[in-house]
């Protein structure tokens, strides 16, 4: 019986290659399309049973993917799916995202942003630069605070563990309305108003789907406490851009920490905002780098390869993508 062929369509260093090989095991034929000629790539994709890809649009021409007659499983290196043209993928192919692979570094990033907002660090540093030594203004504490987490998957759960260590209680929202994690409240999207109204820190870590595009509007923002902190490590499009800017401008004690933006280079080739968020003193920004730490990509590669192994073993892979949640009908 021939070995199953797994094709990797992105470049890999030695550590990434070793992690992939160890996760897949010795009974799998593993090839890297970036090291092949055009004809060799085409032949490999035609015979591949599984494909590991980072950026499908940039790594494989459309006609090459159309010829992947034996392909049954496509594993994304990314956790998000919104950037993938699912219409390019043959119908017989099961698609899986790399859920949870970046949870720990992203949770650390959430904490760094939340604490910086709570302690008003950008304001205090700006004051020092002006010669002001303000020891009177009070900051906020996470001890006893309510942290609402919208999207209680890998990132949300990792964030909750760190938040609990600071004394915060957790209000979670997921699709099922249940969890084994120690939380004070768990609900579904129907409880969004309650969580927005009751939270001191609000963390957005929900995937961008048809159902979550524009999820946070002026209504939800109006429910927030006057000193609430909103941290977005999900996707910019989940939040109404104009509504957020106007809310922050009108409520200077309310803070926002933004890691994911509406227009980013990988999506629209230039970073821009429709409103001058970074001119507001109550905004902290980072360039969508929350998952990026030393050895982070190697860990993500290992997670993705382990999921391919689960598929090959006949087990249920994690992160299976439901195409109808992303693709417009009709």
Residue, then its C-alpha position, 0 to 999 in steps of 0.5 A: x500500500x502506497x504512502x499518503x502524499x502530503x504537500x506543503x505549499x509554503x517555504x519552511x526552515x529546518x525547525x518547521x520541517x522537523x516539526x512537520x515530519x515528527x507530527x506526520x510520522x514516517x509513513x507519510x510522503x512529505x514534499x514541499x512544492x516551493x522546492x519543485x519545478x512547475x511540472x513537479x509541483x503540478x504532478x505533486x498536487x495532482x497526486x496529493x491527498x492532503x495539502x498544508x497551505x499558508x496563503x492559498x492564493x499566493x502559493x498555488x495557481x487556480x488551475x493547479x488546484x483544479x487538477x487536484x483530483x485526489x485531494x481530500x484534506x486542506x489544512x490552513x496554517x492560519x487560524x482565520x479563514x476569512x482571507x481564503x477564497x473557498x470557492x477555489x477549493x474543490x467540493x470534495x475537500x475538507x478544509x480545516x483552520x489551525x484553531x488554537x495554534x496561536x492562543x498563548x501568545x495572543x492571550x499574552x498580547x491581550x493582557x499587555x494591551x488591557x493592562x496598558x489601558x487600565x494603567x493609562x500608560x500611554x497617557x502617563x508617558x506622554x505626561x512625563x514627556x511634557x514634564x508632568x509628574x502626575x501621581x494623583x490620577x488613579x488607574x484601574x485594576x483587573x482585580x475584581x473586574x469583569x472580563x467579557x470574552x466574545x469568542x470563547x475558543x482557544x484564544x478566549x480560554x487562554x486569555x481567561x486563564x491569565x485574567x483569572x490570575x489577576x483576579x478578574x471574573x470571566x463572562x464568556x460568549x460562545x456558540x453553545x452557551x456552555x463550557x468546562x472552563x471556570x467562568x461566572x457566566x457563559x452564554x451565546x450571541x443572544x447574551x451580547x448586550x448583557x456582556x457588553x453592559x456588565x464588563x470592565x474589559x471586553x475581548x473580541x476573539x471571535x472568527x470573522x464570518x457572515x454572522x459576525x461581520x459588523x457584529x459590534x455596532x453603536x448599540x453595543x458600544x453604547x452599553x459599555x461602562x464609561x471606563x470599559x476597555x475594548x480589546x480586539x484581536x479578532x478582525x477589524x470588520x467585526x466592529x463598525x469603524x465609525x461607531x467605534x471612533x465616535x464612541x471613543x472620541x465622545x467617551x475619553x475614559x473608555x479605551x480601545x486596544x486594536x491589534x486587527x484593523x479594517x484595512x491591512x497590507x495583507x488584505x488591501x495592500x495598504x494600512x489605513x483607517x477611515x478615522x484617525x484612531x491613533x490620534x486619540x489618547x485613549x487608543x493603543x494600536x499594534x500591527x496585527x502582530x499578536x501571534x508573532x513570538x519566537x518559535x511561534x510559527x514552528x509551533x503553529x506548523x506542528x499544530x497544523x501537521x498534527x491535525x493532518x495526522x488526525x485526518x490520515x488516521x481517520x479521526x475527526x480533525x479540529x477546526x473543520x470549516x463550514x463553507x456556508x458560514x463564510x460564502x454568500x449564498x446564491 
